[in-house]
Each structure stands twice: as structure tokens, then as C-alpha cells.
Amino acid sequence: MTIRVGILFNVPIGPERGRGVDYLAEADVLDQVRAVEDAVVRLGFHCELFPLRDDLEEVVRSLKLRRPDVVVNLAEGYMGDSSLEMHVPSILEMLGIPYTGSTPLALGMCQDKGLAKEVLKANSIPTPRYQVMSSFEEPKGLGFPLIVKPLREDASIGITRSSFVSSLAELEIQVKYVNEVYGQPALVEEYVEGRELNVSILGNEEPMVLPISEVVFEPGYKPRIVDYAAKWLKDSEEYAKTKSVCPAELSDELRRRVEEVAVKAFRALRCRDYARVDMRLEVESGVPYVLEVNPNPDISPDAGFVRSLRAAGIAFEKFVEVIINFALSRARAVPTRR
């Protein structure tokens, strides 16, 4: 019997807060949908799309009526609100439909960057010192320079070159900017001088670390951070002066150290099936600091995760088959409601 695969995704409408240009990050989900749909068809499975629009009841009715055997969950939020991302797989769980990727718990923990860092600290995983500011206050125990970012956004949304601050005056401006423009607290963390690494992971009980990718900054480029422009605005100076190299040139010892910390973070935050861990490898100490863990990373054809798949010799079609099988295996292990 042909496996019926659903693809659940949020229809981009533009973010409900922030800047208009932030829409580019949300619209990227459509590239992921096309890539996954093509892979599912080539695998010989039946494919159906489940777009998540403003009428939540509509998608619930559609899921109940068409009853896919498994859903590839690509939803990154609801109605332009990324903070609602964690609630989407909850619908699938209540309907008893197997799905790929992380659970609501993991998505929620990782989206609240302050909470995620508390979990990392509790598990002795290196992460830069930080403070959450709902309004500006003098930092306690933090040394400049600092990075200021929205507490509950991903895809570098809300991060610009101005997010790198070197004084109290600059910090105040940037914290107020995040509070007012993004309507949420600011995460203020110490800047780590070092190499920017993206570590993609595939698997569960025995997670496999894919070839590590490095964001290489052009000599003289300052500040050395991956902001929104560097990630999304292809005509910008930031994009032109930051290039990704995969696999990163690392000694065997450094690579093992980075992989060990990444897997530890993946497990501590209860990630499942696949995820990406963003890190800074400090130049002097060689300590890999975890910046963020993304349990629902971009898997569009030109994204870092897919770049690491290619470097590992894993076809995108095979990756889609693997995560579908993860979900189906879980369904066979636990009775579902039909």
C-alpha cells in the first residue's frame, strides 16, 4: 500500500511584529515545501499539502478527513507569529497522526533562548554568559562587547550589525529596539571571539553529526556576526562578506570536541530526528560555545543543513525518507487513534 505523506506548513503572510523585510525568512518555508514534495513524489509516496492559514479549523478538518499516514512538519509558526510554532505539532499529536521532527516541548524550549541556555548550563554545556532584559538595565556580570537579540525569534530575525554593542549607551538603544519593535524581551549575551560553526545532526538514539559547516568572514569584516542581512539579503554587503564552507577545516581533536558538545546539546534540549546547533569556537581556548539550538532548521536546497547533507554524500531524497521512517517507526511502537 502506498504511504500517504502530508506536508504541513505555515502560509507566509508576513510577521506580525518586527520589520517588513523579516518576511523573507518566513517565505523561505515555500522553498522547503517544494523540495520535500519533490522528494516524496520521487520516493513513490502519495503526497498531499496541508497549508496552515488563518482558519485553523480548516486544516484540522482536512487532516481528519484525508488522514495521512505521516506528516512532514515544516510549520515555523502561525499567522506570522513564530512563538506559536510549538503548538502546531500538538494538533498532530491530539489527532494521533505521526509527524517528523521535534516535539512541542523541544520546540518551545529552544525558541525561548533564555530557557534553552538555562538547560544548557544545567547540563554543563558551554554557552556564553547572558541576561534577559524585559527593559533596559545595567548588565550584571557581563563584559562588553555584547550581542543583543530578540528572546523568541529564529533565522537571525531582529539581529543587525547594531546588535553588537560595546557600551551602556549602545546597549540601552538596542534593548529598547528589541522590546519595542519585536514586542518581547531581549537576550543579551557576551560576544565570543571565534569561529562560527553550524553543526547539523540527524538521528535519535545514535545521532549522526553531519560534516560541520563554517561561516567564514572576509578579512577586516566587523563585527564578525551572522546577522539577518548576512543570512537573507543577497544584495547586501553582509551577505557578500560572509561565506559558508563545508566541511570546515578542523583538526580531529577540535572536530571531536565540537561534535561531542553539539550532540550533548541536541539531547539536553530533547531534539528529535534532525536539528542544527549553532556554535562559536573560541580562538584562544578552543572551547565550543553553543549559541542556539534549532530543532526545526531550514531544509531548503541552499540551506546549511542540506549543504551538510551533500558533504556527507546523503541525497535530499534519502534524508526525507529517513525522517519519514523515524516517524512511522514511532507510530508502530505506540498505538495511534484512528
Residue frames as qw, qx, qy, qz and C-alpha x, y, z in Angstrom:
[[0.000, 0.887, 0.461, 0.000, 0.00, 0.00, 0.00],
 [0.392, 0.548, -0.027, 0.739, 1.32, 3.43, -0.94],
 [0.376, -0.439, -0.456, 0.677, 2.30, 5.57, 2.04],
 [0.062, 0.854, 0.360, 0.372, 0.29, 8.80, 2.20],
 [0.509, -0.187, -0.225, 0.809, 2.58, 11.66, 3.21],
 [0.002, -0.938, -0.332, -0.105, 1.25, 15.07, 4.23],
 [0.471, 0.156, -0.148, 0.856, 3.33, 18.23, 4.29],
 [0.252, -0.860, -0.436, 0.088, 2.16, 20.71, 6.90],
 [0.466, 0.071, -0.009, 0.882, 3.43, 24.27, 6.60],
 [0.010, -0.726, -0.358, 0.588, 2.54, 27.83, 7.55],
 [0.450, 0.690, 0.373, 0.426, 1.47, 30.02, 4.63],
 [0.404, -0.130, -0.124, 0.897, 3.68, 33.13, 4.75],
 [0.016, 0.864, 0.471, 0.178, 1.71, 36.29, 5.47],
 [0.197, 0.655, -0.228, 0.693, 4.47, 38.47, 6.88],
 [0.411, -0.151, -0.698, 0.566, 5.46, 38.71, 10.53],
 [0.260, -0.819, -0.489, -0.152, 3.02, 40.32, 12.94],
 [0.365, -0.901, 0.067, 0.227, 5.84, 42.31, 14.52],
 [0.657, -0.265, 0.384, 0.592, 9.35, 43.46, 13.61],
 [0.070, 0.546, -0.344, -0.761, 10.40, 44.78, 10.21],
 [0.766, 0.469, 0.028, -0.438, 8.80, 44.21, 6.82],
 [0.424, 0.590, -0.676, -0.124, 11.99, 42.66, 5.49],
 [0.382, -0.277, 0.832, -0.290, 11.63, 39.87, 8.06],
 [0.825, 0.297, 0.155, -0.455, 9.06, 38.37, 5.66],
 [0.524, 0.566, -0.615, -0.163, 11.90, 36.86, 3.61],
 [0.073, -0.305, 0.910, -0.272, 12.71, 34.38, 6.38],
 [0.601, 0.175, 0.598, -0.500, 9.08, 33.27, 6.66],
 [0.707, 0.535, -0.137, -0.442, 8.63, 32.96, 2.90],
 [0.130, 0.521, -0.838, -0.100, 11.56, 30.54, 2.77],
 [0.566, -0.014, 0.763, -0.313, 9.24, 27.78, 4.01],
 [0.760, 0.519, 0.088, -0.383, 7.78, 27.57, 0.48],
 [0.400, 0.626, -0.663, -0.096, 11.19, 26.52, -0.88],
 [0.237, -0.268, 0.895, -0.267, 11.27, 23.77, 1.73],
 [0.707, 0.272, 0.463, -0.460, 7.77, 22.62, 0.79],
 [0.688, 0.607, -0.257, -0.303, 8.69, 22.35, -2.90],
 [0.209, 0.545, -0.810, 0.053, 11.87, 20.41, -2.13],
 [0.382, -0.101, 0.845, -0.361, 10.15, 17.96, 0.22],
 [0.743, 0.399, 0.254, -0.474, 7.18, 17.50, -2.11],
 [0.582, 0.609, -0.492, -0.220, 9.52, 16.66, -4.99],
 [0.024, 0.405, -0.895, 0.186, 11.42, 14.17, -2.80],
 [0.565, 0.072, 0.671, -0.474, 8.22, 12.49, -1.58],
 [0.764, 0.501, -0.005, -0.408, 6.96, 12.04, -5.15],
 [0.452, 0.590, -0.666, -0.067, 10.29, 10.62, -6.30],
 [0.211, -0.275, 0.880, -0.324, 10.16, 8.16, -3.40],
 [0.309, -0.160, -0.854, -0.387, 6.92, 6.84, -4.84],
 [0.039, -0.385, -0.743, 0.546, 4.73, 8.04, -1.96],
 [0.008, 0.751, 0.538, 0.383, 1.41, 9.82, -2.30],
 [0.311, -0.098, -0.265, 0.908, 1.82, 13.48, -1.30],
 [0.104, -0.812, -0.508, -0.268, -0.73, 15.99, -0.02],
 [0.240, 0.292, -0.239, 0.894, -0.17, 19.58, 1.11],
 [0.365, -0.722, -0.579, 0.103, -1.74, 20.96, 4.28],
 [0.237, 0.448, -0.086, 0.858, -1.26, 24.75, 4.27],
 [0.329, -0.550, -0.604, 0.473, -1.84, 26.38, 7.64],
 [0.069, 0.518, 0.228, 0.822, -3.78, 29.62, 7.10],
 [0.208, -0.300, 0.329, -0.871, -5.87, 31.86, 9.34],
 [0.809, -0.195, -0.071, -0.550, -8.68, 29.27, 9.59],
 [0.149, -0.424, 0.871, -0.198, -7.22, 26.72, 11.97],
 [0.712, 0.123, 0.563, -0.401, -10.39, 24.61, 11.85],
 [0.720, 0.580, -0.207, -0.322, -9.94, 24.21, 8.10],
 [0.346, 0.538, -0.768, 0.044, -6.59, 22.43, 8.40],
 [0.373, -0.177, 0.816, -0.406, -7.86, 20.29, 11.29],
 [0.781, 0.329, 0.287, -0.447, -10.86, 19.21, 9.22],
 [0.632, 0.617, -0.428, -0.193, -8.61, 18.47, 6.27],
 [0.057, 0.463, -0.862, 0.197, -6.22, 16.38, 8.37],
 [0.538, 0.005, 0.714, -0.448, -9.11, 14.41, 9.89],
 [0.771, 0.468, 0.099, -0.421, -10.73, 13.84, 6.51],
 [0.657, 0.615, -0.429, -0.081, -7.67, 12.88, 4.47],
 [0.837, -0.475, 0.265, -0.059, -5.84, 11.17, 7.34],
 [0.515, 0.665, -0.538, 0.055, -2.24, 10.97, 6.07],
 [0.913, -0.154, -0.330, 0.186, -0.10, 8.09, 7.32],
 [0.616, -0.362, -0.117, 0.689, 2.61, 10.56, 8.31],
 [0.159, 0.973, 0.148, 0.075, 3.16, 14.32, 8.19],
 [0.608, 0.139, -0.096, 0.776, 6.39, 16.14, 7.42],
 [0.220, -0.889, -0.346, 0.205, 6.09, 19.11, 9.75],
 [0.506, 0.287, 0.079, 0.809, 7.59, 22.25, 8.22],
 [0.185, -0.885, -0.325, -0.277, 5.47, 24.74, 10.16],
 [0.488, 0.136, -0.315, 0.803, 7.52, 27.58, 11.65],
 [0.077, 0.149, 0.372, -0.913, 4.67, 29.46, 13.30],
 [0.114, 0.598, 0.788, 0.088, 1.07, 30.51, 12.77],
 [0.093, 0.919, 0.358, 0.139, -0.31, 33.70, 11.25],
 [0.334, 0.769, -0.200, 0.508, 3.09, 35.38, 11.25],
 [0.491, -0.729, 0.344, -0.332, 3.74, 34.56, 14.92],
 [0.568, 0.382, -0.720, 0.114, 6.77, 32.29, 15.31],
 [0.230, -0.322, 0.714, -0.578, 6.06, 31.84, 19.03],
 [0.808, 0.058, 0.242, -0.534, 3.14, 29.60, 18.04],
 [0.485, 0.449, -0.724, -0.198, 5.42, 27.14, 16.23],
 [0.045, -0.201, 0.927, -0.314, 5.39, 24.71, 19.16],
 [0.564, 0.176, 0.505, -0.630, 1.60, 24.39, 19.09],
 [0.620, 0.389, -0.417, -0.539, 1.38, 23.04, 15.54],
 [0.414, 0.175, -0.893, -0.028, 2.69, 19.52, 16.29],
 [0.262, 0.033, 0.729, -0.632, 0.40, 19.48, 19.33],
 [0.685, 0.281, -0.005, -0.672, -2.53, 19.37, 16.89],
 [0.626, 0.325, -0.676, -0.212, -0.98, 16.36, 15.17],
 [0.104, 0.156, -0.899, 0.396, -0.41, 14.62, 18.48],
 [0.452, 0.141, 0.527, -0.706, -4.03, 15.13, 19.55],
 [0.746, 0.360, -0.177, -0.532, -5.20, 13.80, 16.19],
 [0.830, -0.198, 0.520, 0.031, -2.93, 10.78, 16.55],
 [0.742, 0.667, -0.030, 0.068, -1.05, 11.50, 13.31],
 [0.781, -0.290, 0.136, 0.536, 2.68, 10.63, 13.25],
 [0.296, 0.953, -0.022, 0.062, 4.95, 13.51, 12.27],
 [0.757, 0.258, -0.194, 0.568, 8.60, 14.24, 11.62],
 [0.173, 0.613, -0.220, 0.739, 10.83, 16.41, 13.74],
 [0.177, 0.091, -0.682, 0.704, 10.84, 17.58, 17.31],
 [0.237, -0.589, -0.766, 0.101, 8.05, 17.57, 19.87],
 [0.121, -0.887, -0.220, -0.388, 6.20, 20.66, 21.15],
 [0.656, -0.716, -0.013, 0.238, 8.34, 20.55, 24.30],
 [0.678, -0.116, 0.250, 0.681, 11.62, 20.72, 22.38],
 [0.272, 0.610, 0.350, 0.657, 10.35, 23.43, 20.02],
 [0.317, -0.900, -0.209, -0.212, 9.17, 25.54, 22.95],
 [0.698, -0.592, 0.065, 0.397, 12.37, 25.17, 24.96],
 [0.611, 0.052, 0.304, 0.729, 14.59, 26.06, 22.02],
 [0.162, 0.742, 0.353, 0.546, 12.52, 29.05, 20.98],
 [0.393, -0.914, 0.003, -0.096, 12.88, 30.70, 24.38],
 [0.611, 0.550, -0.418, 0.386, 16.61, 31.36, 24.12],
 [0.232, -0.614, 0.513, -0.553, 16.92, 32.16, 27.82],
 [0.878, -0.209, 0.287, -0.323, 15.27, 28.90, 28.84],
 [0.911, 0.355, -0.183, 0.106, 17.38, 26.95, 26.35],
 [0.340, 0.629, -0.510, 0.478, 20.55, 28.44, 27.81],
 [0.554, -0.494, 0.457, -0.489, 19.39, 27.52, 31.33],
 [0.985, 0.029, 0.113, -0.130, 19.01, 23.92, 30.17],
 [0.710, 0.541, -0.330, 0.307, 22.45, 24.03, 28.56],
 [0.051, -0.662, 0.526, -0.531, 24.00, 25.41, 31.76],
 [0.777, -0.339, 0.347, -0.401, 22.28, 22.77, 33.88],
 [0.983, 0.147, 0.098, 0.052, 23.89, 20.12, 31.67],
 [0.530, -0.607, 0.352, 0.476, 27.38, 21.71, 31.84],
 [0.629, 0.486, 0.419, 0.439, 27.28, 22.63, 28.16],
 [0.317, -0.294, 0.022, 0.901, 29.32, 25.79, 27.36],
 [0.177, 0.774, 0.504, 0.339, 27.18, 28.77, 26.36],
 [0.244, 0.399, -0.138, 0.873, 28.01, 32.49, 26.55],
 [0.126, -0.388, -0.621, 0.670, 27.02, 34.29, 29.75],
 [0.070, -0.446, -0.542, -0.709, 23.78, 36.16, 29.31],
 [0.090, 0.308, 0.561, -0.763, 20.93, 38.18, 30.78],
 [0.066, 0.570, 0.727, 0.376, 17.30, 38.54, 29.72],
 [0.061, -0.222, -0.214, 0.949, 16.05, 42.14, 29.70],
 [0.144, 0.687, 0.710, 0.062, 12.35, 43.00, 29.50],
 [0.091, 0.988, 0.056, 0.112, 13.52, 46.60, 29.76],
 [0.528, 0.590, -0.390, 0.470, 16.96, 48.16, 29.84],
 [0.661, -0.744, 0.099, -0.010, 19.08, 47.65, 32.94],
 [0.053, 0.767, -0.639, -0.011, 22.78, 47.57, 33.64],
 [0.848, 0.145, -0.505, -0.076, 24.19, 44.15, 32.83],
 [0.639, -0.636, 0.380, -0.208, 25.19, 42.03, 35.81],
 [0.703, -0.344, 0.601, 0.164, 28.40, 40.09, 35.49],
 [0.756, 0.521, 0.334, 0.213, 28.69, 40.55, 31.74],
 [0.366, -0.540, 0.272, 0.708, 31.62, 42.07, 29.91],
 [0.529, 0.773, -0.007, -0.349, 31.47, 44.10, 26.70],
 [0.377, 0.060, -0.338, -0.860, 31.19, 43.59, 23.80],
 [0.450, 0.192, 0.775, -0.401, 27.71, 42.09, 23.93],
 [0.122, -0.141, -0.746, -0.640, 25.18, 40.78, 21.42],
 [0.385, 0.223, 0.479, -0.757, 21.51, 41.78, 21.72],
 [0.220, -0.055, -0.806, -0.547, 18.81, 39.69, 20.06],
 [0.670, -0.254, -0.071, -0.694, 15.08, 39.01, 20.46],
 [0.437, -0.303, 0.781, -0.327, 14.41, 36.28, 23.01],
 [0.636, 0.222, 0.713, -0.195, 11.90, 34.34, 20.91],
 [0.623, 0.689, -0.130, -0.347, 12.83, 34.62, 17.23],
 [0.770, -0.156, 0.505, 0.358, 14.92, 32.49, 14.90],
 [0.634, 0.572, 0.341, 0.394, 16.51, 32.83, 11.44],
 [0.441, -0.057, -0.057, 0.894, 18.54, 35.81, 12.77],
 [0.084, -0.768, -0.442, -0.456, 15.37, 37.93, 12.82],
 [0.396, -0.910, -0.107, -0.055, 15.99, 41.12, 14.80],
 [0.698, -0.456, 0.215, 0.509, 19.77, 40.83, 14.53],
 [0.483, 0.853, -0.003, 0.197, 21.68, 43.55, 12.70],
 [0.611, 0.321, -0.336, 0.641, 25.21, 44.91, 12.93],
 [0.215, -0.609, 0.207, -0.735, 23.84, 47.27, 15.58],
 [0.872, -0.404, -0.206, -0.185, 23.12, 44.21, 17.72],
 [0.760, 0.016, -0.297, 0.577, 26.85, 44.17, 18.51],
 [0.200, -0.931, -0.062, -0.299, 27.24, 46.71, 21.33],
 [0.658, 0.200, -0.403, 0.603, 30.33, 47.99, 23.12],
 [0.048, 0.185, -0.375, 0.907, 28.91, 50.46, 25.66],
 [0.110, 0.403, 0.756, -0.503, 26.00, 51.03, 28.02],
 [0.324, 0.479, -0.003, -0.816, 24.59, 53.68, 25.70],
 [0.382, 0.236, -0.719, -0.531, 24.58, 51.30, 22.73],
 [0.110, -0.144, -0.972, 0.152, 23.14, 48.53, 24.88],
 [0.230, 0.422, 0.523, -0.704, 20.25, 50.71, 26.02],
 [0.417, 0.411, -0.293, -0.756, 19.36, 51.67, 22.45],
 [0.370, 0.163, -0.849, -0.341, 19.41, 48.08, 21.25],
 [0.008, -0.223, -0.909, 0.352, 17.46, 46.61, 24.18],
 [0.333, 0.463, 0.319, -0.757, 14.75, 49.25, 23.70],
 [0.394, 0.349, -0.550, -0.649, 14.71, 48.49, 19.98],
 [0.259, -0.024, -0.961, -0.099, 14.07, 44.78, 20.59],
 [0.083, 0.337, 0.748, -0.565, 11.49, 45.46, 23.32],
 [0.342, 0.513, 0.164, -0.770, 9.54, 47.95, 21.21],
 [0.428, 0.408, -0.536, -0.603, 9.89, 46.64, 17.64],
 [0.435, 0.077, -0.884, -0.153, 9.66, 42.93, 18.43],
 [0.651, -0.438, -0.048, -0.619, 7.42, 43.19, 21.49],
 [0.937, -0.223, -0.261, 0.069, 9.47, 40.81, 23.61],
 [0.559, -0.759, 0.244, 0.228, 12.43, 40.69, 25.99],
 [0.491, 0.748, -0.446, 0.024, 15.96, 40.97, 24.69],
 [0.936, -0.238, 0.013, 0.260, 18.57, 38.29, 25.19],
 [0.111, 0.916, -0.373, 0.097, 21.88, 39.98, 25.99],
 [0.957, -0.195, 0.097, 0.192, 24.90, 37.70, 25.81],
 [0.344, -0.719, 0.423, 0.432, 28.65, 38.07, 25.78],
 [0.678, 0.667, -0.254, -0.179, 30.27, 38.12, 22.37],
 [0.819, -0.306, 0.425, 0.235, 32.66, 35.22, 21.82],
 [0.260, 0.760, -0.475, -0.360, 35.57, 35.97, 19.52],
 [0.500, -0.203, 0.835, 0.104, 35.98, 32.88, 17.41],
 [0.107, 0.071, -0.794, -0.594, 34.86, 30.74, 14.51],
 [0.631, 0.125, 0.206, -0.737, 31.16, 30.49, 13.63],
 [0.044, 0.116, -0.973, -0.195, 30.14, 26.84, 13.22],
 [0.737, 0.014, 0.010, -0.676, 26.84, 25.22, 12.23],
 [0.079, -0.215, 0.972, -0.050, 26.55, 21.60, 13.32],
 [0.716, 0.021, -0.245, -0.653, 23.76, 19.59, 11.69],
 [0.252, -0.192, 0.912, -0.260, 22.60, 16.39, 13.37],
 [0.692, 0.048, -0.431, -0.578, 20.50, 13.53, 12.03],
 [0.538, -0.012, -0.838, 0.094, 19.12, 10.68, 14.12],
 [0.628, -0.624, -0.086, -0.457, 17.82, 9.80, 17.55],
 [0.881, -0.465, 0.045, 0.074, 19.28, 7.07, 19.78],
 [0.694, -0.235, 0.284, 0.619, 22.60, 7.27, 17.94],
 [0.309, 0.914, 0.117, -0.236, 22.57, 10.73, 16.34],
 [0.744, 0.190, 0.248, 0.591, 24.93, 11.27, 13.43],
 [0.104, -0.800, 0.039, 0.590, 26.81, 14.54, 13.16],
 [0.691, 0.654, 0.232, 0.202, 26.97, 15.66, 9.54],
 [0.602, 0.193, -0.007, 0.775, 30.04, 17.47, 8.18],
 [0.235, -0.715, -0.323, 0.573, 30.43, 20.73, 10.09],
 [0.369, 0.732, 0.291, 0.493, 29.83, 23.99, 8.23],
 [0.419, -0.450, -0.182, 0.767, 31.69, 27.23, 8.99],
 [0.233, 0.938, 0.242, 0.086, 30.68, 30.80, 8.22],
 [0.648, -0.092, 0.062, 0.753, 33.89, 32.46, 7.07],
 [0.029, 0.940, 0.194, -0.279, 34.10, 36.23, 7.38],
 [0.603, 0.669, -0.017, 0.434, 36.03, 38.29, 4.86],
 [0.592, -0.147, -0.272, 0.744, 39.24, 39.74, 6.37],
 [0.089, 0.066, -0.083, 0.990, 38.55, 43.08, 8.06],
 [0.401, -0.477, -0.530, -0.575, 34.80, 42.49, 8.23],
 [0.145, -0.096, -0.683, 0.709, 33.41, 43.81, 11.52],
 [0.496, -0.433, 0.686, -0.311, 31.57, 42.89, 13.60],
 [0.264, 0.204, -0.910, -0.245, 32.03, 39.21, 12.89],
 [0.445, 0.167, 0.712, -0.518, 28.43, 38.13, 13.42],
 [0.023, 0.239, 0.834, 0.497, 25.84, 36.42, 11.24],
 [0.267, 0.303, 0.361, -0.840, 23.02, 38.93, 11.21],
 [0.613, 0.511, 0.520, -0.306, 19.75, 38.94, 9.25],
 [0.438, 0.789, -0.239, -0.359, 21.28, 40.60, 6.19],
 [0.047, -0.525, 0.835, 0.160, 24.14, 38.08, 6.05],
 [0.402, 0.083, 0.905, -0.110, 21.61, 35.26, 6.02],
 [0.428, 0.587, 0.674, -0.134, 18.81, 36.61, 3.82],
 [0.286, 0.895, 0.049, -0.340, 19.64, 39.81, 1.90],
 [0.851, 0.131, 0.321, 0.394, 21.61, 38.58, -1.09],
 [0.425, 0.755, 0.089, 0.491, 22.43, 42.06, -2.40],
 [0.405, -0.909, 0.061, -0.076, 23.84, 43.26, 0.93],
 [0.223, 0.718, -0.610, 0.250, 27.45, 43.79, 1.95],
 [0.570, -0.402, 0.623, -0.353, 26.86, 41.45, 4.88],
 [0.933, 0.203, 0.253, -0.156, 25.81, 38.62, 2.57],
 [0.665, 0.687, -0.270, 0.112, 28.75, 39.19, 0.22],
 [0.128, 0.683, -0.617, 0.370, 31.33, 39.17, 3.01],
 [0.572, -0.287, 0.687, -0.344, 30.16, 36.02, 4.79],
 [0.645, 0.303, -0.601, -0.363, 30.64, 32.69, 3.03],
 [0.852, -0.290, 0.344, -0.268, 29.84, 29.17, 4.17],
 [0.346, 0.514, -0.781, -0.080, 32.47, 26.44, 3.90],
 [0.829, -0.192, 0.398, -0.343, 31.56, 22.79, 4.38],
 [0.730, -0.547, -0.358, 0.200, 33.27, 20.78, 5.68],
 [0.172, -0.956, 0.207, -0.117, 35.05, 23.21, 7.98],
 [0.633, 0.426, -0.538, 0.359, 38.79, 22.82, 8.36],
 [0.596, -0.669, 0.268, -0.354, 39.18, 21.46, 11.88],
 [0.125, 0.430, -0.882, 0.145, 41.75, 19.23, 13.50],
 [0.560, -0.203, -0.791, -0.142, 40.50, 15.79, 14.53],
 [0.289, -0.239, -0.677, 0.633, 40.64, 16.83, 18.18],
 [0.186, 0.154, 0.126, -0.962, 38.66, 20.04, 17.64],
 [0.511, -0.063, -0.556, -0.652, 36.12, 18.30, 15.47],
 [0.488, -0.248, -0.829, 0.116, 35.53, 15.61, 18.10],
 [0.136, -0.241, -0.520, 0.808, 35.14, 18.29, 20.76],
 [0.330, 0.094, -0.138, -0.929, 32.63, 20.27, 18.70],
 [0.550, -0.114, -0.707, -0.430, 30.66, 17.14, 17.80],
 [0.381, -0.235, -0.810, 0.379, 30.52, 15.99, 21.42],
 [0.051, 0.251, 0.364, -0.896, 29.17, 19.33, 22.65],
 [0.411, 0.060, -0.371, -0.831, 26.66, 19.54, 19.77],
 [0.535, -0.185, -0.798, -0.207, 25.23, 16.08, 20.46],
 [0.254, -0.264, -0.704, 0.608, 25.06, 16.83, 24.17],
 [0.209, 0.203, 0.109, -0.950, 23.05, 20.00, 23.41],
 [0.479, -0.026, -0.630, -0.611, 20.81, 18.09, 20.96],
 [0.488, -0.260, -0.830, 0.078, 19.97, 15.57, 23.68],
 [0.150, -0.225, -0.548, 0.792, 19.64, 18.06, 26.54],
 [0.321, 0.230, 0.028, -0.919, 17.01, 20.04, 24.64],
 [0.583, 0.239, 0.734, -0.252, 15.15, 16.85, 23.64],
 [0.395, 0.516, -0.393, -0.650, 15.61, 17.34, 19.90],
 [0.727, 0.122, 0.669, -0.099, 14.37, 14.60, 17.62],
 [0.757, 0.538, 0.357, 0.099, 15.10, 13.35, 14.09],
 [0.590, 0.377, 0.093, 0.708, 17.19, 16.32, 12.95],
 [0.243, -0.937, -0.165, 0.189, 18.40, 19.71, 14.19],
 [0.560, 0.569, -0.150, 0.584, 21.15, 22.30, 13.81],
 [0.582, -0.694, -0.184, 0.382, 23.38, 23.56, 16.62],
 [0.355, 0.833, -0.069, 0.419, 24.97, 26.99, 16.10],
 [0.770, -0.501, -0.096, 0.384, 28.27, 27.45, 17.92],
 [0.193, 0.920, -0.303, 0.159, 31.23, 29.73, 18.41],
 [0.907, -0.072, -0.173, 0.377, 34.61, 28.05, 18.70],
 [0.258, -0.950, 0.113, 0.133, 36.64, 30.42, 20.88],
 [0.592, 0.705, -0.355, 0.161, 40.00, 31.15, 19.29],
 [0.003, -0.668, 0.648, -0.366, 42.25, 31.06, 22.36],
 [0.538, -0.287, 0.688, -0.393, 40.72, 28.30, 24.47],
 [0.251, 0.103, -0.886, -0.376, 39.28, 26.11, 21.73],
 [0.242, 0.264, 0.800, -0.482, 36.04, 25.87, 23.74],
 [0.099, -0.314, -0.675, -0.660, 32.93, 25.39, 21.57],
 [0.192, 0.222, 0.499, -0.815, 30.15, 27.62, 22.96],
 [0.122, 0.491, 0.827, 0.244, 26.58, 26.80, 21.98],
 [0.099, 0.002, -0.027, -0.995, 24.74, 29.92, 20.81],
 [0.671, 0.114, 0.124, -0.722, 21.42, 28.38, 19.80],
 [0.268, 0.024, 0.955, 0.125, 19.83, 25.04, 19.00],
 [0.510, 0.238, -0.193, -0.804, 17.36, 24.97, 16.10],
 [0.469, 0.026, 0.872, -0.141, 15.13, 21.89, 16.29],
 [0.583, 0.637, 0.498, -0.075, 13.26, 22.86, 13.10],
 [0.277, -0.510, 0.351, 0.735, 16.08, 24.08, 10.84],
 [0.520, 0.645, -0.169, -0.534, 15.74, 25.37, 7.31],
 [0.639, -0.078, 0.727, 0.239, 15.95, 22.41, 4.89],
 [0.571, 0.776, 0.043, -0.264, 15.56, 24.35, 1.65],
 [0.901, 0.343, 0.012, 0.267, 18.04, 23.37, -1.11],
 [0.436, 0.641, -0.260, 0.575, 20.53, 26.17, -0.39],
 [0.555, -0.766, 0.116, -0.303, 20.34, 25.96, 3.41],
 [0.053, -0.662, 0.721, -0.199, 23.19, 24.96, 5.68],
 [0.732, -0.144, 0.611, -0.265, 21.59, 21.69, 6.74],
 [0.869, 0.462, 0.160, -0.079, 21.28, 20.50, 3.13],
 [0.339, 0.801, -0.484, 0.091, 24.84, 21.67, 2.44],
 [0.343, -0.496, 0.766, -0.223, 26.00, 19.33, 5.21],
 [0.859, 0.170, 0.434, -0.211, 23.88, 16.50, 3.80],
 [0.715, 0.680, -0.159, -0.022, 25.61, 16.93, 0.44],
 [0.081, 0.734, -0.649, 0.183, 29.04, 16.95, 2.07],
 [0.563, -0.264, 0.738, -0.262, 28.11, 13.67, 3.77],
 [0.130, 0.141, -0.867, -0.460, 27.04, 12.16, 0.45],
 [0.203, 0.395, 0.841, -0.309, 23.40, 11.91, 1.54],
 [0.016, -0.339, -0.559, -0.756, 20.84, 12.75, -1.13],
 [0.321, -0.105, 0.243, -0.909, 18.00, 15.03, -0.03],
 [0.743, -0.084, -0.422, -0.512, 15.52, 12.36, -1.12],
 [0.641, -0.036, -0.724, 0.253, 17.21, 9.88, 1.21],
 [0.057, 0.083, -0.507, 0.856, 17.07, 12.36, 4.09],
 [0.562, -0.108, -0.034, -0.820, 13.31, 12.80, 3.60],
 [0.784, -0.058, -0.580, -0.211, 12.87, 9.02, 3.52],
 [0.449, 0.057, -0.711, 0.538, 14.88, 8.65, 6.74],
 [0.153, -0.062, 0.429, -0.888, 12.85, 11.18, 8.74],
 [0.699, -0.081, -0.260, -0.661, 9.58, 9.75, 7.43],
 [0.738, -0.024, -0.673, 0.040, 10.70, 6.32, 8.62],
 [0.156, 0.112, -0.632, 0.751, 11.59, 7.77, 12.03],
 [0.462, -0.070, 0.174, -0.867, 8.01, 8.99, 12.40],
 [0.796, -0.001, -0.426, -0.430, 6.47, 5.76, 11.12],
 [0.550, 0.086, -0.764, 0.325, 8.62, 3.71, 13.49],
 [0.103, -0.079, 0.543, -0.830, 7.36, 5.76, 16.43],
 [0.651, -0.019, -0.090, -0.754, 3.79, 5.16, 15.24],
 [0.763, 0.036, -0.629, -0.145, 4.33, 1.42, 15.14],
 [0.362, 0.094, -0.739, 0.560, 5.75, 1.47, 18.66],
 [0.153, 0.209, 0.545, -0.798, 2.79, 3.39, 20.14],
 [0.209, 0.538, 0.805, 0.135, -0.85, 2.71, 19.22],
 [0.017, 0.010, -0.133, -0.991, -2.42, 5.65, 17.36],
 [0.382, 0.446, 0.583, -0.561, -6.01, 6.84, 17.42],
 [0.034, 0.029, 0.713, 0.700, -7.81, 6.10, 14.18]]
